[in-house]
């Protein structure tokens, strides 16, 4: 179909598909277990794609158009690097939507090494035996793979694809076009070089076997973050199994309740206007509370404290199960909060990737009520149950 179109027509359809892909929203849906929900569900904040994200999509589109148009194309090996929060997973979803918009979704296989990503989109993720029919493969969170693991996966894919074809391919991944998304700053399990670092060095395993150089490499800009040389060296020593007395002092300064810990003024900018986090530690709790109080004072909104929505499969936890979770050891719960204060209109940053990626920003548009309200106190309403929404990737 595309071989009969002019270059300008292809560009138009490509741009339209890309805009549609990046217009993907996170649509919340009502949780069927909640008997009552009032008002509209929260909607996701939409961010414009960066120039690098557009370049990645453009490169894949041009290769796809040529491939389906019957033009002989070299194998596409594309590497996308980026720190946490730079939009790698967003880019992966946009690419998948692009293939769907163009009617070639069956040509694409998507996989990820992150357990959370696998839970978010289990129907999207592929297994090794399913890649034989695909011509493109996206590997998200490749930084959780070691260099040797990625090399073995590439060999297995080659064997599977060659077993189903009369013409054998000697190319890596059996000639499959591969897009790898990785964070080169992360270490793979057991402290080995992660796949992203190995690809950058064009060496994929410890025996020195060369990996075919990836034809395209893009680097996404991450969110600004503060780094401390002493802290980085401490992490390196811990990874090698060694530590020093100075390490104890560094750790002590990061304990919120310690007299040596320096905390910023969370009532000042930029802390006070930052979105709420699904917090995991005391610093985030202080940050959230200060930002929430300032937002409530500025807008006149009432602060509502809601319960977290833990789930077993598709079923919400019972009150007894929630009580049992609260009694679990720290290593099993990661000190996740069982309650979260919110305000209507307040943006919330939901961490969906366990610290690997920052997650998704949503905005609270309404707070549903279930059961009797315990009453007012200090301009706060403590709800008997949660509002009854959940976020779904769309």
C-alpha atoms as a printed R data frame, in Angstrom:
    type eleno elety resid chain resno       x       y      z
1   ATOM     1    CA   UNK     A     1   0.000   0.000  0.000
2   ATOM     2    CA   UNK     A     2   2.708   2.460  0.927
3   ATOM     3    CA   UNK     A     3   4.772   1.764 -2.190
4   ATOM     4    CA   UNK     A     4   2.028   3.456 -4.247
5   ATOM     5    CA   UNK     A     5   2.047   6.634 -2.166
6   ATOM     6    CA   UNK     A     6   4.181   9.670 -2.853
7   ATOM     7    CA   UNK     A     7   6.911  10.754 -0.463
8   ATOM     8    CA   UNK     A     8   4.834  13.724  0.726
9   ATOM     9    CA   UNK     A     9   1.850  11.463  1.403
10  ATOM    10    CA   UNK     A    10   4.026   9.090  3.386
11  ATOM    11    CA   UNK     A    11   5.371  12.016  5.416
12  ATOM    12    CA   UNK     A    12   1.825  13.208  6.128
13  ATOM    13    CA   UNK     A    13   0.645   9.795  7.297
14  ATOM    14    CA   UNK     A    14   3.817   9.302  9.317
15  ATOM    15    CA   UNK     A    15   3.410  12.626 11.103
16  ATOM    16    CA   UNK     A    16  -0.293  11.967 11.754
17  ATOM    17    CA   UNK     A    17   0.473   8.546 13.183
18  ATOM    18    CA   UNK     A    18   3.211   9.977 15.391
19  ATOM    19    CA   UNK     A    19   0.930  12.706 16.737
20  ATOM    20    CA   UNK     A    20  -1.717  10.082 17.457
21  ATOM    21    CA   UNK     A    21   0.849   7.917 19.197
22  ATOM    22    CA   UNK     A    22   2.049  10.702 21.468
23  ATOM    23    CA   UNK     A    23  -1.543  11.748 22.242
24  ATOM    24    CA   UNK     A    24  -1.939   8.552 24.245
25  ATOM    25    CA   UNK     A    25  -3.528   9.294 27.620
26  ATOM    26    CA   UNK     A    26  -3.762   7.436 30.889
27  ATOM    27    CA   UNK     A    27  -7.523   7.020 31.269
28  ATOM    28    CA   UNK     A    28  -8.683   6.176 34.790
29  ATOM    29    CA   UNK     A    29 -11.552   3.739 35.117
30  ATOM    30    CA   UNK     A    30 -13.993   3.113 37.928
31  ATOM    31    CA   UNK     A    31 -13.095   0.260 40.195
32  ATOM    32    CA   UNK     A    32 -16.043  -2.098 40.143
33  ATOM    33    CA   UNK     A    33 -15.536  -2.977 43.801
34  ATOM    34    CA   UNK     A    34 -16.515   0.558 44.873
35  ATOM    35    CA   UNK     A    35 -20.326   0.900 45.200
36  ATOM    36    CA   UNK     A    36 -20.309   4.683 44.933
37  ATOM    37    CA   UNK     A    37 -18.196   7.126 42.967
38  ATOM    38    CA   UNK     A    38 -19.007  10.796 42.516
39  ATOM    39    CA   UNK     A    39 -17.751  13.245 39.913
40  ATOM    40    CA   UNK     A    40 -15.389  12.740 37.014
41  ATOM    41    CA   UNK     A    41 -12.362  10.484 37.165
42  ATOM    42    CA   UNK     A    42  -8.906  12.055 37.202
43  ATOM    43    CA   UNK     A    43  -7.172  12.560 33.874
44  ATOM    44    CA   UNK     A    44  -3.504  12.352 33.029
45  ATOM    45    CA   UNK     A    45  -1.329  15.332 32.344
46  ATOM    46    CA   UNK     A    46  -0.236  15.284 28.701
47  ATOM    47    CA   UNK     A    47   3.319  16.272 27.911
48  ATOM    48    CA   UNK     A    48   4.651  17.175 24.482
49  ATOM    49    CA   UNK     A    49   7.145  14.693 23.019
50  ATOM    50    CA   UNK     A    50  10.739  15.816 22.999
51  ATOM    51    CA   UNK     A    51  12.727  16.345 19.815
52  ATOM    52    CA   UNK     A    52  14.671  13.150 20.511
53  ATOM    53    CA   UNK     A    53  11.497  11.109 20.961
54  ATOM    54    CA   UNK     A    54  10.192  12.453 17.658
55  ATOM    55    CA   UNK     A    55  13.487  11.566 15.973
56  ATOM    56    CA   UNK     A    56  13.259   7.983 17.238
57  ATOM    57    CA   UNK     A    57   9.696   7.614 15.965
58  ATOM    58    CA   UNK     A    58  10.639   9.195 12.621
59  ATOM    59    CA   UNK     A    59  13.553   6.775 12.191
60  ATOM    60    CA   UNK     A    60  11.425   3.713 12.918
61  ATOM    61    CA   UNK     A    61   8.615   4.988 10.668
62  ATOM    62    CA   UNK     A    62  10.908   5.549  7.712
63  ATOM    63    CA   UNK     A    63  12.338   2.053  8.111
64  ATOM    64    CA   UNK     A    64   8.830   0.571  8.424
65  ATOM    65    CA   UNK     A    65   7.521   2.382  5.332
66  ATOM    66    CA   UNK     A    66  10.445   1.143  3.255
67  ATOM    67    CA   UNK     A    67  10.072  -2.411  4.562
68  ATOM    68    CA   UNK     A    68   6.337  -2.726  3.866
69  ATOM    69    CA   UNK     A    69   6.868  -0.984  0.533
70  ATOM    70    CA   UNK     A    70   9.116  -3.795 -0.631
71  ATOM    71    CA   UNK     A    71  12.363  -1.828 -0.425
72  ATOM    72    CA   UNK     A    72  15.328  -3.922  0.711
73  ATOM    73    CA   UNK     A    73  16.431  -2.392  4.026
74  ATOM    74    CA   UNK     A    74  19.416  -3.155  6.276
75  ATOM    75    CA   UNK     A    75  18.611  -4.531  9.713
76  ATOM    76    CA   UNK     A    76  17.536  -1.811 12.146
77  ATOM    77    CA   UNK     A    77  19.395  -1.983 15.461
78  ATOM    78    CA   UNK     A    78  18.370   1.105 17.416
79  ATOM    79    CA   UNK     A    79  19.530   1.944 20.940
80  ATOM    80    CA   UNK     A    80  17.732   4.515 23.118
81  ATOM    81    CA   UNK     A    81  19.489   5.553 26.323
82  ATOM    82    CA   UNK     A    82  18.028   7.669 29.074
83  ATOM    83    CA   UNK     A    83  18.041   8.146 32.828
84  ATOM    84    CA   UNK     A    84  15.015   7.462 35.014
85  ATOM    85    CA   UNK     A    85  12.092   9.668 34.050
86  ATOM    86    CA   UNK     A    86  13.408  10.564 30.599
87  ATOM    87    CA   UNK     A    87  10.456   8.970 28.814
88  ATOM    88    CA   UNK     A    88  11.785   5.616 27.604
89  ATOM    89    CA   UNK     A    89   8.657   3.630 28.464
90  ATOM    90    CA   UNK     A    90   6.467   6.435 27.107
91  ATOM    91    CA   UNK     A    91   8.404   6.176 23.867
92  ATOM    92    CA   UNK     A    92   7.890   2.399 23.772
93  ATOM    93    CA   UNK     A    93   4.120   2.837 24.144
94  ATOM    94    CA   UNK     A    94   4.130   5.547 21.462
95  ATOM    95    CA   UNK     A    95   5.951   3.266 19.040
96  ATOM    96    CA   UNK     A    96   3.438   0.482 19.695
97  ATOM    97    CA   UNK     A    97   0.564   2.881 19.037
98  ATOM    98    CA   UNK     A    98   2.252   4.047 15.854
99  ATOM    99    CA   UNK     A    99   2.370   0.492 14.514
100 ATOM   100    CA   UNK     A   100  -1.299   0.061 15.453
101 ATOM   101    CA   UNK     A   101  -2.303   3.326 13.766
102 ATOM   102    CA   UNK     A   102  -0.584   2.251 10.548
103 ATOM   103    CA   UNK     A   103  -2.221  -1.181 10.587
104 ATOM   104    CA   UNK     A   104   1.006  -3.107 11.184
105 ATOM   105    CA   UNK     A   105   0.679  -4.041 14.861
106 ATOM   106    CA   UNK     A   106   1.169  -7.712 14.014
107 ATOM   107    CA   UNK     A   107   4.698  -6.871 12.811
108 ATOM   108    CA   UNK     A   108   5.748  -5.665 16.279
109 ATOM   109    CA   UNK     A   109   6.657  -7.633 19.389
110 ATOM   110    CA   UNK     A   110   7.156  -5.851 22.729
111 ATOM   111    CA   UNK     A   111   8.875  -7.182 25.824
112 ATOM   112    CA   UNK     A   112  10.304  -5.797 29.069
113 ATOM   113    CA   UNK     A   113  12.366  -7.063 31.977
114 ATOM   114    CA   UNK     A   114  10.546  -4.969 34.589
115 ATOM   115    CA   UNK     A   115   7.965  -6.976 36.623
116 ATOM   116    CA   UNK     A   116   5.845  -3.834 36.993
117 ATOM   117    CA   UNK     A   117   5.762  -3.248 33.255
118 ATOM   118    CA   UNK     A   118   4.746  -6.861 32.767
119 ATOM   119    CA   UNK     A   119   1.840  -6.327 35.183
120 ATOM   120    CA   UNK     A   120   0.740  -3.109 33.457
121 ATOM   121    CA   UNK     A   121   0.517  -4.562 29.952
122 ATOM   122    CA   UNK     A   122   0.587  -8.381 30.099
123 ATOM   123    CA   UNK     A   123  -1.191  -8.726 26.755
124 ATOM   124    CA   UNK     A   124   1.412  -6.580 25.024
125 ATOM   125    CA   UNK     A   125   4.443  -8.529 26.190
126 ATOM   126    CA   UNK     A   126   5.838 -11.311 24.033
127 ATOM   127    CA   UNK     A   127   7.653 -14.541 24.710
128 ATOM   128    CA   UNK     A   128  10.591 -15.825 22.712
129 ATOM   129    CA   UNK     A   129   8.535 -18.227 20.607
130 ATOM   130    CA   UNK     A   130   6.237 -15.406 19.440
131 ATOM   131    CA   UNK     A   131   8.947 -13.327 17.761
132 ATOM   132    CA   UNK     A   132   9.225 -15.664 14.769
133 ATOM   133    CA   UNK     A   133   6.294 -13.909 13.066
134 ATOM   134    CA   UNK     A   134   7.387 -10.376 13.992
135 ATOM   135    CA   UNK     A   135   9.743  -8.115 12.061
136 ATOM   136    CA   UNK     A   136  10.303  -5.548 14.840
137 ATOM   137    CA   UNK     A   137  11.049  -6.068 18.539
138 ATOM   138    CA   UNK     A   138  11.066  -3.485 21.347
139 ATOM   139    CA   UNK     A   139  13.025  -4.423 24.496
140 ATOM   140    CA   UNK     A   140  12.158  -2.019 27.316
141 ATOM   141    CA   UNK     A   141  14.153  -1.841 30.582
142 ATOM   142    CA   UNK     A   142  17.084  -3.650 28.956
143 ATOM   143    CA   UNK     A   143  19.352  -2.295 31.709
144 ATOM   144    CA   UNK     A   144  18.050  -5.073 33.980
145 ATOM   145    CA   UNK     A   145  19.677  -7.570 31.634
146 ATOM   146    CA   UNK     A   146  23.354  -8.349 31.857
147 ATOM   147    CA   UNK     A   147  25.462  -8.252 28.713
148 ATOM   148    CA   UNK     A   148  25.673 -12.041 28.616
149 ATOM   149    CA   UNK     A   149  21.919 -12.460 29.051
150 ATOM   150    CA   UNK     A   150  21.156 -10.204 26.094
151 ATOM   151    CA   UNK     A   151  23.665 -12.107 23.976
152 ATOM   152    CA   UNK     A   152  22.007 -15.438 24.835
153 ATOM   153    CA   UNK     A   153  18.570 -13.990 24.057
154 ATOM   154    CA   UNK     A   154  19.854 -12.789 20.686
155 ATOM   155    CA   UNK     A   155  21.180 -16.282 19.915
156 ATOM   156    CA   UNK     A   156  17.907 -17.950 20.953
157 ATOM   157    CA   UNK     A   157  15.869 -15.589 18.777
158 ATOM   158    CA   UNK     A   158  18.175 -16.373 15.852
159 ATOM   159    CA   UNK     A   159  17.649 -20.114 16.334
160 ATOM   160    CA   UNK     A   160  13.870 -19.751 16.598
161 ATOM   161    CA   UNK     A   161  13.560 -17.535 13.528
162 ATOM   162    CA   UNK     A   162  15.926 -19.639 11.418
163 ATOM   163    CA   UNK     A   163  14.022 -22.806 12.339
164 ATOM   164    CA   UNK     A   164  10.874 -21.425 10.682
165 ATOM   165    CA   UNK     A   165  12.506 -20.049  7.539
166 ATOM   166    CA   UNK     A   166  14.065 -21.737  4.534
167 ATOM   167    CA   UNK     A   167  16.631 -18.942  4.141
168 ATOM   168    CA   UNK     A   168  18.832 -18.830  7.221
169 ATOM   169    CA   UNK     A   169  20.036 -15.485  8.564
170 ATOM   170    CA   UNK     A   170  23.499 -14.958  9.973
171 ATOM   171    CA   UNK     A   171  22.585 -11.572 11.439
172 ATOM   172    CA   UNK     A   172  22.187 -10.897 15.146
173 ATOM   173    CA   UNK     A   173  18.643 -11.601 16.420
174 ATOM   174    CA   UNK     A   174  18.078 -13.594 13.235
175 ATOM   175    CA   UNK     A   175  17.704 -10.415 11.208
176 ATOM   176    CA   UNK     A   176  14.935  -9.080 13.474
177 ATOM   177    CA   UNK     A   177  14.785  -5.275 13.697
178 ATOM   178    CA   UNK     A   178  15.393  -4.433 17.369
179 ATOM   179    CA   UNK     A   179  14.800  -1.251 19.399
180 ATOM   180    CA   UNK     A   180  16.487  -1.404 22.821
181 ATOM   181    CA   UNK     A   181  15.584   1.078 25.593
182 ATOM   182    CA   UNK     A   182  17.996   1.163 28.513
183 ATOM   183    CA   UNK     A   183  19.389   3.185 31.406
184 ATOM   184    CA   UNK     A   184  23.177   2.938 31.245
185 ATOM   185    CA   UNK     A   185  23.488   4.298 34.782
186 ATOM   186    CA   UNK     A   186  21.868   1.224 36.313
187 ATOM   187    CA   UNK     A   187  23.731  -1.961 37.091
188 ATOM   188    CA   UNK     A   188  22.306  -5.307 36.098
189 ATOM   189    CA   UNK     A   189  21.855  -8.047 38.720
190 ATOM   190    CA   UNK     A   190  25.080  -9.257 40.361
191 ATOM   191    CA   UNK     A   191  26.830  -6.025 39.429
192 ATOM   192    CA   UNK     A   192  27.573  -7.070 35.843
193 ATOM   193    CA   UNK     A   193  27.678  -4.590 33.006
194 ATOM   194    CA   UNK     A   194  24.157  -3.998 31.810
195 ATOM   195    CA   UNK     A   195  23.145  -4.555 28.226
196 ATOM   196    CA   UNK     A   196  23.034  -0.852 27.411
197 ATOM   197    CA   UNK     A   197  26.664  -0.329 28.417
198 ATOM   198    CA   UNK     A   198  27.742  -3.409 26.495
199 ATOM   199    CA   UNK     A   199  25.961  -2.252 23.351
200 ATOM   200    CA   UNK     A   200  27.684   1.100 23.608
201 ATOM   201    CA   UNK     A   201  31.048  -0.654 23.740
202 ATOM   202    CA   UNK     A   202  30.015  -2.983 20.870
203 ATOM   203    CA   UNK     A   203  30.912  -5.949 23.082
204 ATOM   204    CA   UNK     A   204  28.055  -8.078 24.347
205 ATOM   205    CA   UNK     A   205  29.612 -10.769 26.529
206 ATOM   206    CA   UNK     A   206  32.577 -11.487 28.732
207 ATOM   207    CA   UNK     A   207  34.314 -13.607 26.093
208 ATOM   208    CA   UNK     A   208  34.734 -10.549 23.907
209 ATOM   209    CA   UNK     A   209  32.442 -11.589 21.070
210 ATOM   210    CA   UNK     A   210  31.549  -8.436 19.159
211 ATOM   211    CA   UNK     A   211  27.975  -7.275 18.854
212 ATOM   212    CA   UNK     A   212  27.009  -5.763 15.518
213 ATOM   213    CA   UNK     A   213  27.172  -2.027 16.062
214 ATOM   214    CA   UNK     A   214  23.733  -0.548 16.501
215 ATOM   215    CA   UNK     A   215  22.975   1.605 13.488
216 ATOM   216    CA   UNK     A   216  21.281   4.368 15.482
217 ATOM   217    CA   UNK     A   217  21.779   5.603 19.037
218 ATOM   218    CA   UNK     A   218  19.621   8.222 20.771
219 ATOM   219    CA   UNK     A   219  19.973   9.694 24.262
220 ATOM   220    CA   UNK     A   220  16.902  11.050 26.057
221 ATOM   221    CA   UNK     A   221  17.378  13.886 28.525
222 ATOM   222    CA   UNK     A   222  16.358  12.892 32.032
223 ATOM   223    CA   UNK     A   223  14.979  15.014 34.838
224 ATOM   224    CA   UNK     A   224  17.546  17.137 36.695
225 ATOM   225    CA   UNK     A   225  18.914  15.332 39.691
226 ATOM   226    CA   UNK     A   226  21.537  16.058 42.278
227 ATOM   227    CA   UNK     A   227  24.577  13.822 42.525
228 ATOM   228    CA   UNK     A   228  27.139  13.524 45.266
229 ATOM   229    CA   UNK     A   229  30.567  12.040 44.597
230 ATOM   230    CA   UNK     A   230  30.853  10.557 48.090
231 ATOM   231    CA   UNK     A   231  27.450   8.895 47.757
232 ATOM   232    CA   UNK     A   232  28.357   7.424 44.374
233 ATOM   233    CA   UNK     A   233  31.611   6.009 45.726
234 ATOM   234    CA   UNK     A   234  29.740   4.535 48.699
235 ATOM   235    CA   UNK     A   235  27.403   2.645 46.348
236 ATOM   236    CA   UNK     A   236  30.377   1.308 44.418
237 ATOM   237    CA   UNK     A   237  31.978   0.038 47.631
238 ATOM   238    CA   UNK     A   238  28.744  -1.611 48.735
239 ATOM   239    CA   UNK     A   239  28.435  -3.377 45.385
240 ATOM   240    CA   UNK     A   240  31.907  -4.847 45.841
241 ATOM   241    CA   UNK     A   241  31.140  -5.910 49.412
242 ATOM   242    CA   UNK     A   242  33.344  -3.374 51.194
243 ATOM   243    CA   UNK     A   243  32.652  -0.306 53.330
244 ATOM   244    CA   UNK     A   244  34.515   2.187 55.526
245 ATOM   245    CA   UNK     A   245  33.740   4.053 58.780
246 ATOM   246    CA   UNK     A   246  33.165   7.154 56.660
247 ATOM   247    CA   UNK     A   247  30.306   5.327 54.953
248 ATOM   248    CA   UNK     A   248  28.477   5.143 58.282
249 ATOM   249    CA   UNK     A   249  28.707   8.924 58.601
250 ATOM   250    CA   UNK     A   250  27.354   9.416 55.078
251 ATOM   251    CA   UNK     A   251  24.398   7.144 55.822
252 ATOM   252    CA   UNK     A   252  23.749   8.860 59.165
253 ATOM   253    CA   UNK     A   253  23.392  12.209 57.406
254 ATOM   254    CA   UNK     A   254  20.600  10.738 55.302
255 ATOM   255    CA   UNK     A   255  18.480   9.566 58.226
256 ATOM   256    CA   UNK     A   256  15.683  12.120 58.507
257 ATOM   257    CA   UNK     A   257  15.429  11.863 62.292
258 ATOM   258    CA   UNK     A   258  19.193  12.293 62.744
259 ATOM   259    CA   UNK     A   259  20.571  15.599 64.030
260 ATOM   260    CA   UNK     A   260  23.204  15.455 61.262
261 ATOM   261    CA   UNK     A   261  20.594  15.334 58.508
262 ATOM   262    CA   UNK     A   262  20.047  18.623 56.693
263 ATOM   263    CA   UNK     A   263  16.508  19.052 55.393
264 ATOM   264    CA   UNK     A   264  15.497  21.824 52.991
265 ATOM   265    CA   UNK     A   265  12.596  24.145 53.741
266 ATOM   266    CA   UNK     A   266   9.728  22.249 52.156
267 ATOM   267    CA   UNK     A   267   7.513  25.351 52.437
268 ATOM   268    CA   UNK     A   268   9.756  27.183 49.952
269 ATOM   269    CA   UNK     A   269  10.111  26.830 46.189
270 ATOM   270    CA   UNK     A   270  10.558  24.584 44.333
271 ATOM   271    CA   UNK     A   271   9.455  22.080 46.957
272 ATOM   272    CA   UNK     A   272   6.126  23.650 47.877
273 ATOM   273    CA   UNK     A   273   4.705  23.658 44.333
274 ATOM   274    CA   UNK     A   274   5.898  20.185 43.366
275 ATOM   275    CA   UNK     A   275   3.382  17.400 42.666
276 ATOM   276    CA   UNK     A   276   2.584  14.923 45.395
277 ATOM   277    CA   UNK     A   277   4.480  11.652 45.343
278 ATOM   278    CA   UNK     A   278   3.313   8.192 46.236
279 ATOM   279    CA   UNK     A   279   5.882   8.412 48.973
280 ATOM   280    CA   UNK     A   280   8.246   5.744 50.234
281 ATOM   281    CA   UNK     A   281  10.251   7.558 52.889
282 ATOM   282    CA   UNK     A   282  10.079  10.295 55.513
283 ATOM   283    CA   UNK     A   283  11.524  13.022 53.259
284 ATOM   284    CA   UNK     A   284   8.785  12.519 50.678
285 ATOM   285    CA   UNK     A   285   6.151  12.597 53.438
286 ATOM   286    CA   UNK     A   286   7.409  15.976 54.699
287 ATOM   287    CA   UNK     A   287   7.601  17.259 51.131
288 ATOM   288    CA   UNK     A   288   4.064  16.098 50.357
289 ATOM   289    CA   UNK     A   289   2.540  17.554 53.496
290 ATOM   290    CA   UNK     A   290   4.134  20.978 52.950
291 ATOM   291    CA   UNK     A   291   3.108  21.116 49.287
292 ATOM   292    CA   UNK     A   292  -0.409  19.963 50.093
293 ATOM   293    CA   UNK     A   293  -0.948  22.530 52.856
294 ATOM   294    CA   UNK     A   294   0.218  25.352 50.594
295 ATOM   295    CA   UNK     A   295  -2.001  24.157 47.751
296 ATOM   296    CA   UNK     A   296  -5.032  23.869 50.047
297 ATOM   297    CA   UNK     A   297  -4.429  27.361 51.468
298 ATOM   298    CA   UNK     A   298  -4.077  28.853 47.991
299 ATOM   299    CA   UNK     A   299  -7.125  27.177 46.440
300 ATOM   300    CA   UNK     A   300  -9.408  26.791 49.442
301 ATOM   301    CA   UNK     A   301  -9.779  23.060 48.801
302 ATOM   302    CA   UNK     A   302 -10.297  20.586 51.624
303 ATOM   303    CA   UNK     A   303  -7.633  17.956 52.247
304 ATOM   304    CA   UNK     A   304  -8.950  14.389 52.029
305 ATOM   305    CA   UNK     A   305  -7.007  11.433 53.406
306 ATOM   306    CA   UNK     A   306  -7.712   8.319 51.350
307 ATOM   307    CA   UNK     A   307  -6.678   4.702 51.726
308 ATOM   308    CA   UNK     A   308  -4.281   3.037 49.326
309 ATOM   309    CA   UNK     A   309  -5.823   0.621 46.844
310 ATOM   310    CA   UNK     A   310  -3.969  -2.636 47.337
311 ATOM   311    CA   UNK     A   311  -5.210  -5.450 45.144
312 ATOM   312    CA   UNK     A   312  -4.983  -9.226 44.797
313 ATOM   313    CA   UNK     A   313  -5.453  -9.804 41.102
314 ATOM   314    CA   UNK     A   314  -8.519  -7.744 40.223
315 ATOM   315    CA   UNK     A   315  -9.984  -7.884 43.721
316 ATOM   316    CA   UNK     A   316  -9.501  -5.186 46.334
317 ATOM   317    CA   UNK     A   317  -8.151  -6.264 49.712
318 ATOM   318    CA   UNK     A   318 -10.583  -6.830 52.547
319 ATOM   319    CA   UNK     A   319 -10.193  -4.918 55.803
320 ATOM   320    CA   UNK     A   320  -8.664  -8.000 57.412
321 ATOM   321    CA   UNK     A   321  -6.152  -8.416 54.609
322 ATOM   322    CA   UNK     A   322  -5.224  -4.737 54.807
323 ATOM   323    CA   UNK     A   323  -4.563  -5.111 58.525
324 ATOM   324    CA   UNK     A   324  -2.362  -8.128 57.803
325 ATOM   325    CA   UNK     A   325  -0.361  -6.144 55.238
326 ATOM   326    CA   UNK     A   326   0.298  -3.400 57.788
327 ATOM   327    CA   UNK     A   327   1.872  -5.989 60.096
328 ATOM   328    CA   UNK     A   328   4.267  -7.292 57.444
329 ATOM   329    CA   UNK     A   329   8.003  -6.722 57.714
330 ATOM   330    CA   UNK     A   330   9.585  -3.677 56.102
331 ATOM   331    CA   UNK     A   331  11.342  -5.765 53.435
332 ATOM   332    CA   UNK     A   332   7.958  -7.003 52.191
333 ATOM   333    CA   UNK     A   333   6.164  -3.650 52.064
334 ATOM   334    CA   UNK     A   334   8.990  -1.166 51.254
335 ATOM   335    CA   UNK     A   335   7.294   1.178 53.751
336 ATOM   336    CA   UNK     A   336   4.562   2.040 51.279
337 ATOM   337    CA   UNK     A   337   1.974   4.315 52.833
338 ATOM   338    CA   UNK     A   338  -1.461   2.879 53.571
339 ATOM   339    CA   UNK     A   339  -3.012   6.358 53.388
340 ATOM   340    CA   UNK     A   340  -2.431   9.339 51.117
341 ATOM   341    CA   UNK     A   341  -3.699  12.921 51.610
342 ATOM   342    CA   UNK     A   342  -4.993  14.581 48.436
343 ATOM   343    CA   UNK     A   343  -6.704  17.779 47.295
344 ATOM   344    CA   UNK     A   344  -8.993  18.263 44.329
345 ATOM   345    CA   UNK     A   345  -6.841  19.786 41.586
346 ATOM   346    CA   UNK     A   346  -3.561  18.586 43.086
347 ATOM   347    CA   UNK     A   347  -1.216  16.760 40.678
348 ATOM   348    CA   UNK     A   348   0.046  13.395 41.894
349 ATOM   349    CA   UNK     A   349   3.122  11.612 40.601
350 ATOM   350    CA   UNK     A   350   2.417   7.878 40.699
351 ATOM   351    CA   UNK     A   351   5.530   5.709 40.802
352 ATOM   352    CA   UNK     A   352   4.711   2.731 38.619
353 ATOM   353    CA   UNK     A   353   8.153   1.234 38.046
354 ATOM   354    CA   UNK     A   354   9.513   0.795 41.557
355 ATOM   355    CA   UNK     A   355  12.026   3.595 41.188
356 ATOM   356    CA   UNK     A   356  13.221   2.554 37.741
357 ATOM   357    CA   UNK     A   357  11.086   5.236 36.111
358 ATOM   358    CA   UNK     A   358   9.296   8.108 37.785
359 ATOM   359    CA   UNK     A   359   5.843   7.142 36.613
360 ATOM   360    CA   UNK     A   360   2.750   9.048 35.537
361 ATOM   361    CA   UNK     A   361   1.348  12.405 36.629
362 ATOM   362    CA   UNK     A   362  -2.407  12.446 37.217
363 ATOM   363    CA   UNK     A   363  -4.653  15.160 38.616
364 ATOM   364    CA   UNK     A   364  -7.327  14.690 41.255
365 ATOM   365    CA   UNK     A   365 -10.617  16.017 39.870
366 ATOM   366    CA   UNK     A   366 -12.964  14.585 42.471
367 ATOM   367    CA   UNK     A   367 -13.024  12.545 45.651
368 ATOM   368    CA   UNK     A   368 -15.673   9.857 45.965
369 ATOM   369    CA   UNK     A   369 -17.284   8.950 49.259
370 ATOM   370    CA   UNK     A   370 -18.077   5.505 50.577
371 ATOM   371    CA   UNK     A   371 -19.741   4.967 53.903
372 ATOM   372    CA   UNK     A   372 -20.064   7.526 56.685
373 ATOM   373    CA   UNK     A   373 -17.467  10.250 57.071
374 ATOM   374    CA   UNK     A   374 -15.774  10.278 60.491
375 ATOM   375    CA   UNK     A   375 -16.051  14.066 60.547
376 ATOM   376    CA   UNK     A   376 -13.905  17.144 60.108
377 ATOM   377    CA   UNK     A   377 -10.687  18.075 61.864
378 ATOM   378    CA   UNK     A   378  -7.962  20.586 61.043
379 ATOM   379    CA   UNK     A   379  -9.540  21.212 57.625
380 ATOM   380    CA   UNK     A   380  -9.170  17.523 56.722
381 ATOM   381    CA   UNK     A   381 -11.711  14.834 55.878
382 ATOM   382    CA   UNK     A   382 -10.761  11.242 56.622
383 ATOM   383    CA   UNK     A   383 -12.714   9.025 54.238
384 ATOM   384    CA   UNK     A   384 -13.952   5.618 55.315
385 ATOM   385    CA   UNK     A   385 -12.629   4.154 52.061
386 ATOM   386    CA   UNK     A   386 -10.766   5.208 48.957
387 ATOM   387    CA   UNK     A   387 -12.331   7.147 46.071
388 ATOM   388    CA   UNK     A   388 -12.556   4.015 43.963
389 ATOM   389    CA   UNK     A   389 -10.503   4.761 40.862
390 ATOM   390    CA   UNK     A   390  -7.544   3.115 39.315
391 ATOM   391    CA   UNK     A   391  -5.231   4.200 36.502
392 ATOM   392    CA   UNK     A   392  -5.047   2.149 33.364
393 ATOM   393    CA   UNK     A   393  -2.545   2.473 30.565
394 ATOM   394    CA   UNK     A   394  -4.374   3.166 27.322
